[in-house]
């Protein structure tokens, strides 16, 4: 006889889990595991990390999913190790070696590294890799790549806010370059490592990648998946942080009960507020996040709103059983 399968009883969970994504899992796999552990009804992540990458991955649940786009747009910081002298089909360690070139470490003088570092700092253009999730005619580019089809990709403008380059060795003892990168949305670190390798004249591919910060959320604030799994079920919900942990850079506005009700219907409110592009709006009694908006010429304009049910569930607290 087949064993009876127990149905998981889902529950409303509102907030954010700051996960230190492990090696080998896709962002969606990590999300689904945490969603199952919390028995959450609704979930979404804030931008993908490749399976070979680790580090900061905020996972949003319930009402917090309305603010996930904010982290997609936020600058991110990575520490990467690129092996010098080898170019692969995927620009990382998973691909087949396309070509190898000798590595003359003595030629990589501080002056040369400084020149290359300056060249790749600031606004740059990148051609997205074929092994990426970007789509062409409804199919991901990696599907074409696996079929041996090369698709023309237009270059995209991205910004490298900060770049540090240090010669090192990779895990196998080969000559490598450690890159510490703070960059804008849409930057491919694999492509950056490959392009830097070409600029050095030897080629390179990515060996490891760790995201250490996204939008001001550092990896030191994150929990590992193993630690979450090891917790008793009743303790896991204490890891869930309020949705407004994603809004730390927003200007805060507090509305009284009457104004809160009108704001939640989508009406613009007038007040003595300075202009602000990003505003987190709260009700005063009780203090509760209502949504986000922006202020123009003294007018508070709603952008994303929580529903009355979501606010009530947050105020009451997610059930612990």
PyMOL commands that set and color helices and strands:
alter all, ss='L'
color gray80, all
select helices_A, chain A and resi 27-38+62-73+105-107+110-119+141-146+189-200+219-221+225-230+233-239+243-247+257-264+308-316
alter helices_A, ss='H'
color red, helices_A
select strands_A, chain A and resi 15-21+43-45+53-61+76-84+86-88+97-100+122-127+135-136+139-140+155-169+175-183+204-214+217-218+223-224+251-255+269-270+276-284+287-296+299-305
alter strands_A, ss='S'
color yellow, strands_A
deselect
rebuild
show_as cartoon
